Amino acid sequence: MKSDSFKNGIKPSAKTATVGRFKATLAILAGVVAGPGLALANAQQAEIAFNADNEEVQLFGLVAPNPGLELKMSGPLDLITLDFAEEPGDVWADIRKGFSIPDLETQAVKVRERALIKNKRMVNTMLLRSEPYIYFIAQECAKRGMPSELALLPFIESQFNPHARSPSAAEGLWQFIPSTGRQFDLKQNKWVDERRDLVASTRAALDYLTYLYDMHGDWHLALLSYNWGEGSILRAIKKAQEAGLEPTLDNLELPLETRHYIPKLQALKNLIQSPERFGTTLPKFPNKPYFAEIKRSSDVDLREIARLAGVELELIRKLNPGLNQPVLYAAHSNTLLVPVEYTAKIQASLKQYKPPKPQRSYTVKKGDTLGEIAQRFDVSVKALQQQNGLGKKKLIKPGMKLSIPHTPKPGSWES
């Protein structure tokens, strides 16, 4: 965990070094060199096979990100526009069309494939769990011109569980640790944790992958950097080049976990490409949006919304895992994701929703600002302005009594 490395991933294992992570790109494994590199490759492949067969290696588990990020990337992602004019196909077929990272054919890949075949229940659970998210992520990769294999990375990172948490405090589909999340503008407070937010975390992950690909010009090296950190990979490349070797996967000195990373992704890619070879059937997910977005400018208790709409609260939670409480606080998160088929019901319930009338008031003191008052009562400035008829022409002044908007009571999703 060096400070010069853009790390975003560590995968704990009893006998495996902790490793960083995030992004990969095109061509590098095509040119495996003979000679000294071949001997090293054979030794590494033997070690991978030995560990896979003799230890409980996390073949498809949690990878926790490392600290050290120092740049911020693009703005928010654009959500998919709903278009039902064209009959949708299958999401997996569309993902296959976008495969463009060079294939890897090694013993390590065969070991991962055997693991997938042996653990069909785990595989089916992961596949079913991906339904609300996989279409969106694949579409975001396509909009950026990125290989669709990258949409499979959450299988490796979190098994597509947005509530996954690693021992190193990494969270979400893409497994950001707190410091890495902050570097990518992912809000983390008592109301929201955008490391678990589908839209925000996907934006951050693809930003980082883009950065790594631009650095290396190769998706395999980018993926290795995604897993171990770009500083570590750059040093490994330099060491290989000083020894007269091409910087291929087999020639780089890597921790065991990092050498597992690309074979894991390749095995998953092969399963999506030819599920029959793995004795499995991919779930039928239509190639269309699973969710729609609803913007809110005021706080809302999602427990009450679910009751009014006649839908289970868990349906709302599944698409809004970044909310720490079943309350949408507009000052911290103004977008609600809802299943497409329940959009009309939930919109109708939002119109019916009437929070209790405000029962609190505050007398403005000298030196007070609207922002400070809003923060004190956990409400938005806009809500304060609307509640009290404030604007550019009407400002607060000492002695003025403000009516404080009602804020839904916090609680747990299970309560």
N, C-alpha and C positions, 0 to 999 in steps of 0.2 A: 504494500500500500504506500507507494512513494508519492510524494506531493506533486511530482512533475507528470503524473499519469492521469488521464481522463478516465477514471475507473467508474464503472457502474455495475459491477457484478462480482459477487463472491459466492461460491457454492461450498458449503461446509461438508466435509466428509471425514470419517474417523481417521483415515490414513492418507488424506489428500490435502495438498497445500491449498490455502485459501486463495481464490483467484478473483480478479476483477472481471470487467466485461462490457460490451456493447458495440457492435456493427461490423459488417463484413462485406466484401465485394468481389468481384469477377475473376478471373483467370488464374490463379497462381499455382494450383495443384496439377496443371497440365504438364509441367516440365519437371518430373522427378529425375534427379541426376544419379548416375551410377557411381561406383567407386566408394569413397568414404561415406557419402550420404546414404548409400544403399545399406551398408552395415548398420548405421545408426537407425535407419527406418525399420529394419528387421527387428532390432532390439526393442524399439519403441512399440511396435505392433505386438510383440510377444508380451511386453509388460501390460499393455492395455487388455489383451485377451486374458492374461493371468488375473488381473485385478477384477475384471468383469465376472470371471467364473468363480473367484474365490473370496470376494468381498461383497458386502452390500453397497456397492458403488451406486450413487444416485444417478441412475440412467436417465431419468426424466423427472428431476425434482426441482427444488428451489435454488435459485442463484441470487445471491445478495450483492448489490452494487457497492463499490468502494468509493470513498470520498476523493476529492481532488479536482472536481470540475472547475473551470475558470472562465467559461464563456456562456453567453445566452444566445438562443437561436431565434427561430421565427416566431411569428404571432400565432394566434389560435387557429386551429384547423377549421375549414369550412365543413359543416355537416352535409351529408348526402341529401340531395333534393329528391323527394319522392316522385316517382314517375311510373304509373301503372299502365301506360299505353302499350308497352311491349311485354309480352309474356316472359316472365323470368325463367332462367334455366336453373342449373345446379351450381351452388357456390364453389364446390370443389372443382368442377369442370372449368370454371372461370379462373380459379387459382392456378390450375395446371397450365393454362395458357400463358401465365405470366412467369413461369419458371425460367430463369436465365442464368443462375449461378452455375458454373461448371460442376459437373458431377464428380463425386469422389468414389472410387472403387477400391476399397482396402479391406483388410481383415477386420479393422476396427468397426467399419460400417456393418459388416456381417454380424459382429458381436451385438451391436445395437439392434439390428433387425431381429436376431434371435430373442433379445429381451422383449421386444414388442410382441412377438408371436407368443412368448411364454406368458406375458401379462396382458391378455386380451381384455380382462375386466377393467384394468387401469386405463387401457387405451380407449375403450368405449366410454368410460366415465369422462375422460378428458375431451373426447370428441363432442359428446352431448353437452358438456359444460361450455363449450366454445360458441354455442349457437347464437347467443345475444350479441357477440362481439366480433366474430370472425369476418362477417361480410364487411362491416365498417372498416376494420383494420386492413383488409385486403384492398378495399377501394382507396384508402388513403395511400397505400403503397403505390397503387396504379396511378393515382393523380400526381404523384411525385416522380413517376417513372422509375420506381424502385422494384427490384425483383420480388415476386410474390412469395418466394420462400421466406422472406422476412416476416410475413404474417403468421408463420408457424412458430416463431421464436417464443411467444408466450406459453406454448406447450412445454418448452424446455425450462423457461424461467419460473413459471408458477403453476403449471398444469392447467392453465386458463382459469385459475381461481383468483378473482380480484381481491379477495380477503386474505390471500396467502401472505404469511409473515415469516421471514427467516430469522435464525438466531442473531443475525447482525442487524436486525430491525429494518430489513428491506421489506417493502410492501407493494402490493398491486400486481397486475398482470405482467408488468415489465420489471418489477422488483427494484425500485429505487430506494436507496437509503436516504435518511433525512437530508444530509448535506448535499448529495447529488440532486435531490429533488428541488432544493432551494436554488441551486445554480441554474436550473431550468425553469424557474418561476412557478414551481408547483406549490401552491399554498398549503400550509400545514398549521392548523390551529384547533381549538376545541370544537369548532363547527364543521370544518371540512379538512380532508386530507386528499389533495389532488393526485397524490401518488397512486391512489386507488381509482381516481376518476378516469373513465374510459377515454374521453376525448382529450383531456389535458395530458394524461400520461402517454397516450399514443403519439401526440404531437411532440412531446419531449423525446420519446424514444427514437422516433424517425429523424428528428433533428440531429440527435447524437450519431445515429447510424450514417446519416448524410455526411456529417463532419468527418467521421472515420474513413468513409469511402473516398472523400476528397483528399484525405491525407495520403492514403496508400494507392488509390487507383485500382484496387483489387478487393473483391468482396470477401475472399477467404481471409486475407490479412485484416480486413475491417472486422470480421467476426471474431477473430482471435483477439483483437484489441478490445472489442466489446466485452469479452470474457475476462481478459487478464489486465487490460489497461494499455493504452497506446504507448505510454512511456516504456513499459516493460517489453512490449513487442518491438519497439524501435531499437532497444538495446539488444534484443535477441537477433534481430535482422543484422545489425552491425557486426555482431560476433560471428554470425554465419558467413557474412561477406569477407570478413578478415581472414577466415579459414578457407576462402576460395570456394564457398558453396553458394548455390542459389537459395534465396530465402523462401523455401517451400515448407509446407507443414512438416515434412519428414526431416528437414535439415535444421529446423529451429529447436533450440532447447526450451521446452515448455513444461509447465506443471502438468501432471496427469489430467487434472480436470479440464485444462484448456485443450489438450490433445483430444479429449472426448467430445468437445463442443461441436465441431463441424461434423464428425461422424454421427452424432445424435441428430443433428438437423438433416443430414443426408438420409438417415434411416426413416425419419418422419416424412421427408419428401418422397421417398420410394413407396411408403405406405399410401400416401395420398395419390400417387401416380398409379399404383397397381395394388389396390386393397385385396384383390382376390389372391395374390401371392402370399399375403399374410393371413389368409383364412378369415378375413373380416369384411364387413359391409359398412361403408360410410353412411352416417345418418343423412337423410334427405333434408338439406337446408336450401330453401329457395334462394336464388341469386337476387335478392332484393332487401331493402332496409328492414331491420328488425324493430327499430325504434324511430320515434320522431321527437323533436325537441319543443318544449313549451317555455317561453320566457316569462319571468315573474318580476315585478317591481316591488312587491311587498312580501312580507313573511307569510308562510303558510304551514300549517300542521298537516303533515302527510298522512298521519293516522286518520284524521278527519276526512281528508280527501279520499282515501281508500274506502272509508265507510260510505261516504256519499256516492261514490262511483260504483260501489258494489263489487270491488276487486280486492284481491288479497294484497296486503301491504308488502308481502315478499316480492310480488311482481314489480313494484316500484323500487324496492331496495336493490333488486338484482341489477337494475340499470343505473342506479345512483349510489354505488358503493363508496363513493368519496364523501358522502354525508355521514358525519359521525353520530348524528341524531336523526330521528324521523321528522325533522323540521327543516324546511328550506328557508334559511335566513338570507334574504335578498342582499344584504350588505356583504355577504361572503360568497354566495353562489346564486346566480339569478336564472339558471337554466335547469329545467327538469326534463329528464329523458323518460319517455313512456313507451310501452309496446304499441306498435302501429295500430293493432286491432282494438286497443282500448283508448285511443286518443280522444275520440268523441266523448266517451263517458267521462274521462278525467277532465277534459275541458269544461264539460257541463258541470261537474262537481266543483271546479274552481270558481265558476260563476255563482254557484249557490253558496260557496263558503263565505261565512260572515264571522270574522273573529270578534271576540267580545269587545265592547266599547272601551276606549282607554280609560283607565282609572288612576293613572299617575300624572303628576304635574311637576314642573321644575321652574324655579324662579332664577332667571339669568343673573349671574354675578359679574362684577367687573373683571374683565380679562377673559371671560368665557368665549369660546368659539363654538360654532355649530358642530364642527367635526368632533371636538372634545366631548360635547354633550351627547352626541350620537354614540360615540364609543363607550361612554359611561353606562348607557342604558341598552347597549347591544342592539341598536337600531341603525338604519341607514340615514345619511344626511337627507337624501331625497324623501324618505318617509317622514322625517321631521318637518321638512319644508311643506310637504303636501298636507300633513295633519294640521299645521298652523298657518297655512296660507302665506308662507314666506317665499321670497324670490329675490331677484336682483334689486327690485325697488323697495322691498320691505326687509330690513335686516334686524337681527336681534340686538337688544340693548339692555343694560342693567335694569333690573326691576321687572322686566317682561316675564310673564308667566307662560311657559310652554306646556302644551298637552303632549304627553309622550305616547306614541303609538303602542298598541298592544303587541307583545312579543310572545309567540307560543311557548309554553313551558317545555324545557328540554326533557329528554327522556331517552330510553334505549329502544332499539328496534324491536326487541323482544317483549317490551312491556305492553 
